[in-house]
Amino acid sequence: MFNLIIAAAAVFGGEADEISKQVNDASSLMPKGTEQGLMSQFTPGMIITGAIFGAFGVYAFNRGRKRQDGILMAIGVALLVYPWLVTNLFLNVLIGVALSAAFYYKRNG
């Protein structure tokens, strides 16, 4: 986009160097990290752990539905939803392991 503005300025005004300098000065004043959006939190590790615990969440939900156990179904829903809310990989794994352990002990206990 900036290149298009600079090219248009060169064609119409002949002041491309001045405009380029102003654009670069304005870009350097922008705070760093503001260009990161929602998708920047989804790293490959987050996607893989989310898929693994999400698949286990589907299993837990179906197991709870077959047993008519609301707690198992809630654990399954939590395993499906929490990866969308947690942005730290370590916390993602920690919460997933804790919910999986809760499912295991509730199912076998």
C-alpha positions in Angstrom: 0.0 0.0 0.0 2.8 2.4 0.9 4.5 1.6 -2.4 1.4 2.4 -4.3 1.2 5.8 -2.6 4.8 6.5 -3.3 4.4 5.5 -6.9 1.4 7.7 -7.3 3.2 10.6 -5.7 6.2 10.0 -8.1 3.9 10.1 -11.1 1.7 13.1 -10.0 3.9 15.2 -7.8 7.5 14.3 -8.4 8.1 14.4 -4.6 8.4 10.6 -4.0 11.5 10.9 -1.9 9.9 13.4 0.5 6.7 11.3 0.8 8.7 8.1 1.2 10.7 9.8 4.1 7.5 10.9 5.7 5.9 7.4 5.5 9.0 5.8 7.0 9.1 8.4 9.8 5.4 7.8 10.6 5.9 4.0 10.5 8.8 4.3 13.0 6.6 6.2 15.4 3.9 3.4 15.6 4.1 1.3 18.7 5.6 -2.2 18.2 3.3 -5.2 18.6 0.1 -3.4 17.5 0.1 -5.2 14.2 -0.5 -8.6 15.9 -4.1 -9.7 15.7 -6.1 -12.5 17.0 -4.5 -15.1 14.7 -1.0 -14.4 16.0 -1.8 -16.3 19.2 -2.4 -19.5 17.3 1.1 -21.0 17.0 1.7 -24.5 15.7 2.1 -25.8 19.2 -1.2 -24.3 20.3 -3.0 -25.7 17.3 -1.6 -29.2 17.9 -2.4 -29.3 21.6 -5.8 -27.8 21.0 -6.6 -30.5 18.4 -5.4 -33.3 20.7 -7.3 -32.1 23.8 -10.3 -31.1 21.6 -10.5 -34.7 20.3 -10.3 -36.0 23.8 -13.0 -33.5 24.8 -15.3 -35.0 22.1 -14.6 -38.5 23.6 -15.2 -37.2 27.1 -18.5 -35.5 26.1 -19.8 -38.6 24.3 -18.8 -40.8 27.3 -20.6 -38.5 29.6 -23.7 -38.4 27.4 -23.8 -42.3 27.2 -23.5 -42.5 31.0 -25.8 -39.5 31.5 -23.2 -37.9 33.7 -23.3 -34.1 33.6 -19.8 -33.8 35.1 -18.2 -35.8 32.4 -20.0 -33.9 29.8 -18.9 -30.6 31.4 -15.3 -31.8 31.4 -15.7 -32.6 27.7 -17.0 -29.2 26.9 -14.2 -27.6 28.9 -11.7 -29.6 26.9 -13.2 -28.4 23.7 -13.5 -24.7 24.7 -10.5 -23.8 26.8 -7.8 -23.9 24.0 -9.6 -20.9 22.4 -9.3 -18.9 25.6 -5.8 -19.7 26.7 -2.9 -18.0 24.8 0.1 -19.6 26.6 1.3 -23.0 25.4 2.5 -24.1 28.9 -0.9 -23.2 30.4 -2.7 -24.9 27.5 -0.9 -28.1 28.2 -1.2 -27.8 32.0 -5.0 -27.2 31.8 -5.5 -30.0 29.3 -3.6 -32.5 31.4 -5.6 -31.4 34.5 -8.9 -31.7 32.8 -7.9 -35.1 31.3 -6.9 -36.3 34.7 -10.2 -35.1 36.2 -12.0 -37.1 33.4 -10.0 -40.2 34.1 -10.6 -40.1 37.9 -14.3 -39.2 37.5 -14.8 -42.0 35.0 -12.9 -44.7 37.0 -13.9 -43.4 40.5 
